Amino acid sequence: MKNYYDILGVDEKATSADITKAFKDLAKKHHPDRGGDKDRFQEINEAHDTLKNSQKRHDYDTMRKFGSPRQGGGEHPFFNEDIFGDFFSGFGGDNNGFRFNFTGRDGDERIFRNVRQQPRGNRNVQVRMAISIKEAMMHNEKTISYKLPSGREEFATVKIPAGVQHGVTFKFSGMGDDSIRNMPRGDLMVVMSVLDSDGFTRKGNDLFTDKTIDCFQAVRGHEFNLKTLDDKIIKVKVPAGTQPGTMLTLKGLGMPVHKTLNIRGNLYVKIHILIPQLSAADLKKIKDL
């Protein structure tokens, strides 16, 4: 099991503020957009996601101390819920199944319960929401309507964070199928589709667009205005002698990655060069140059 405390470089008694500070310092150093290692950054993110949440941290600390029952960890690797469930399944019991108390060598009492299989519940409902990468540049809130298997129409408000990735799924508990009465409702799963728009395409957190200039501008050098997806006008300089297919890099003008750290992807502009049709007189002038 990974030691998330070592990954963040904090003590096991570290406060939430200590953990957040350590994460920010490491994220700035190891973020891929700043030349860091992608796997290392993902490991840091994973550690922060676990330790910043009190319930996840409690579960993680418990597993580190006692091990996972299904992996046979802890002081009593023989005992796990599946073994006792199978052994006592024929003894009946109350509506909650058979309950067995076991006291370990450390004096702690462990309770194993064979819970009877519940009848199949209501299903989850999956819907797809499409937004443009222009909309994904900033925080959005959209209300969608969807139909349940029962035929009833429902509504849900989806809060979409800036920089949302294509394929991300938002879960709304208890907003799915309700066909089976007296059973908990299923969940609503909203899958995001982030579509290219306004002449821009997206790869990860980077944006790509194209610009065509003529051969004379490429030879002399050129400057043009570009409207970004967040409606800002920026000046882009094309160096003299630029070749067809040259990719200009505009750092930090891509998709939002981390709001707190103000990290964004890059914007890449691919230069296409147009050779105009020239008259004989124009060709003569060029030849005399």
HUHUKA-V994112 format. One record per residue. PHI is phi as a letter, one per 30 degrees, with the letter a starting at -180 (* if undefined). PSI is psi in degrees with one decimal (* if undefined). D_LAST is the distance of its C-alpha to the last C-alpha in whole Angstrom. Layout:
# HUHUKA-V994112
((PHI & PSI & D_LAST) (PHI & PSI & D_LAST))
This chain:
# HUHUKA-V994112
((* & 136.0 & 71) (d & 143.0 & 68) (c & 97.5 & 69) (d & -27.4 & 67) (d & -42.4 & 69) (d & -38.4 & 67) (d & -41.0 & 64) (d & -10.8 & 64) (i & 36.5 & 65) (b & 161.9 & 68) (d & 155.8 & 72) (d & -18.2 & 74) (c & 14.8 & 75) (d & 142.7 & 72) (d & 169.8 & 72) (d & -37.6 & 70) (d & -39.4 & 68) (d & -42.5 & 67) (d & -43.4 & 66) (d & -41.4 & 63) (d & -44.0 & 62) (d & -40.7 & 62) (d & -46.5 & 60) (d & -43.7 & 58) (d & -43.9 & 57) (d & -37.0 & 57) (d & -40.5 & 54) (d & -36.5 & 52) (d & -37.1 & 52) (c & 3.2 & 52) (d & 133.4 & 50) (e & -34.3 & 47) (d & -9.9 & 45) (c & 22.0 & 45) (i & 8.3 & 45) (d & 174.1 & 49) (d & 128.6 & 51) (d & -44.6 & 51) (d & -39.0 & 55) (d & -41.7 & 56) (d & -40.0 & 55) (d & -37.3 & 56) (d & -40.8 & 60) (d & -43.6 & 59) (d & -42.9 & 59) (d & -42.4 & 62) (d & -43.4 & 64) (d & -41.7 & 63) (d & -34.7 & 64) (d & -46.3 & 68) (d & -21.3 & 69) (d & -21.3 & 68) (c & 120.5 & 70) (e & -40.5 & 74) (d & -44.6 & 75) (d & -38.3 & 72) (d & -40.9 & 73) (d & -46.2 & 77) (d & -41.5 & 76) (d & -45.6 & 74) (d & -37.4 & 77) (d & -43.7 & 79) (d & -35.5 & 78) (d & -34.3 & 77) (d & -44.7 & 81) (c & -15.7 & 82) (i & 166.7 & 80) (d & 128.3 & 79) (e & -37.5 & 82) (d & -14.2 & 81) (c & 1.2 & 79) (i & 26.7 & 83) (d & -179.7 & 82) (i & -169.6 & 84) (d & -19.2 & 88) (b & 71.1 & 89) (d & -20.1 & 87) (d & -35.5 & 89) (d & 124.3 & 90) (b & 165.6 & 87) (d & -34.0 & 88) (d & -41.3 & 87) (d & -49.1 & 90) (d & -33.6 & 92) (d & -44.3 & 91) (d & -40.6 & 92) (d & -41.4 & 95) (c & 9.0 & 97) (d & -24.1 & 95) (c & 1.8 & 99) (c & -2.0 & 101) (i & -137.8 & 100) (k & -167.5 & 100) (d & -169.3 & 99) (d & -19.4 & 96) (c & 3.9 & 94) (i & -161.6 & 95) (c & 136.5 & 97) (c & 136.1 & 96) (b & 125.9 & 97) (c & 134.8 & 97) (b & 128.3 & 96) (c & 122.3 & 96) (d & 174.9 & 94) (d & -23.3 & 95) (d & 1.3 & 93) (i & -7.6 & 96) (d & 139.4 & 93) (c & 130.1 & 94) (c & 135.9 & 92) (c & 126.0 & 92) (c & 132.8 & 91) (b & 132.2 & 92) (c & 99.0 & 92) (d & 127.7 & 90) (d & 144.9 & 91) (d & 127.6 & 88) (d & 150.6 & 87) (d & 152.5 & 87) (d & 131.9 & 83) (c & -168.4 & 82) (d & 150.4 & 79) (d & 159.8 & 76) (d & 153.4 & 72) (c & 128.8 & 70) (c & 129.3 & 66) (b & 157.5 & 64) (c & 133.8 & 60) (c & 128.7 & 58) (c & 130.6 & 54) (b & 160.7 & 52) (d & 161.5 & 48) (d & -23.1 & 46) (d & -43.7 & 46) (d & -33.5 & 49) (d & -8.9 & 50) (d & -22.7 & 48) (b & 165.9 & 51) (d & 135.9 & 54) (b & 157.9 & 56) (b & 117.9 & 59) (b & 143.3 & 60) (c & 128.8 & 63) (c & 154.6 & 64) (c & 146.2 & 67) (a & 155.5 & 68) (c & 136.0 & 71) (d & 158.9 & 74) (e & -25.8 & 75) (d & -10.7 & 78) (j & -9.7 & 76) (d & 141.8 & 76) (c & 136.7 & 73) (b & 165.6 & 72) (b & 147.2 & 69) (b & 141.0 & 68) (c & 121.7 & 65) (c & 121.8 & 63) (c & 115.6 & 61) (c & 117.3 & 58) (d & 152.6 & 56) (d & 136.8 & 52) (i & 14.1 & 50) (e & 139.5 & 53) (d & 151.0 & 52) (d & 133.2 & 52) (j & -8.0 & 55) (d & 139.4 & 57) (c & 129.0 & 61) (c & 132.5 & 63) (c & 129.9 & 67) (c & 104.2 & 69) (d & 138.4 & 73) (i & 21.4 & 76) (c & 18.4 & 73) (c & -146.3 & 73) (e & 140.3 & 76) (b & 27.6 & 80) (d & -37.5 & 81) (c & 113.0 & 84) (d & 153.8 & 86) (i & 19.8 & 88) (b & 147.6 & 85) (e & 143.5 & 82) (d & 154.3 & 79) (d & -175.0 & 76) (c & 157.1 & 72) (c & 127.2 & 69) (c & 115.0 & 66) (c & 114.3 & 63) (c & 127.6 & 60) (d & 135.3 & 56) (c & 115.4 & 53) (c & 114.3 & 50) (c & 145.8 & 48) (d & 148.7 & 44) (a & 163.2 & 43) (h & 30.8 & 40) (i & 9.1 & 37) (c & 144.2 & 38) (b & 163.1 & 40) (b & 137.4 & 42) (b & 107.9 & 43) (i & -120.4 & 46) (c & 4.7 & 45) (c & 149.3 & 41) (c & 148.9 & 39) (b & 138.6 & 36) (b & 172.2 & 34) (b & 150.2 & 30) (b & 130.9 & 27) (c & 129.4 & 25) (b & 165.0 & 21) (d & 168.9 & 18) (d & -30.4 & 15) (d & -39.4 & 13) (d & -36.1 & 16) (d & -36.5 & 17) (d & -45.1 & 13) (d & -24.7 & 14) (j & 153.2 & 18) (a & 157.4 & 20) (b & 134.9 & 24) (b & 160.1 & 26) (c & 139.2 & 30) (b & 128.6 & 32) (c & 121.3 & 36) (d & 174.6 & 38) (d & -20.1 & 41) (c & 24.5 & 43) (i & 30.0 & 42) (c & 147.3 & 40) (c & 121.6 & 36) (b & 152.4 & 34) (c & 130.6 & 30) (c & 125.4 & 28) (c & 129.2 & 25) (c & 116.1 & 23) (d & 151.2 & 21) (d & 138.5 & 17) (i & 17.7 & 16) (d & 136.8 & 19) (c & 155.4 & 20) (e & 137.9 & 22) (i & 0.6 & 26) (d & 137.2 & 26) (c & 114.7 & 29) (d & 135.2 & 29) (c & 124.5 & 33) (c & 100.4 & 34) (d & 140.8 & 38) (i & 17.4 & 41) (c & 17.4 & 40) (c & -150.4 & 41) (d & 147.9 & 45) (d & 136.9 & 48) (c & -50.7 & 50) (b & 111.2 & 52) (d & -45.0 & 53) (d & -42.6 & 55) (d & -2.8 & 53) (h & 48.1 & 50) (c & 133.0 & 48) (b & 160.4 & 45) (d & -171.0 & 43) (c & 161.9 & 39) (c & 128.9 & 37) (c & 129.5 & 34) (c & 116.9 & 31) (c & 126.7 & 29) (c & 123.8 & 25) (c & 139.8 & 24) (c & 125.5 & 21) (c & 128.4 & 20) (c & 112.7 & 17) (d & 158.7 & 17) (d & 126.9 & 18) (c & 150.2 & 15) (d & 170.2 & 16) (d & -37.2 & 15) (d & -40.9 & 13) (d & -41.2 & 11) (d & -35.6 & 10) (d & -40.3 & 9) (d & -39.9 & 7) (d & -40.0 & 5) (d & -33.5 & 5) (d & -11.7 & 4) (d & * & 0))
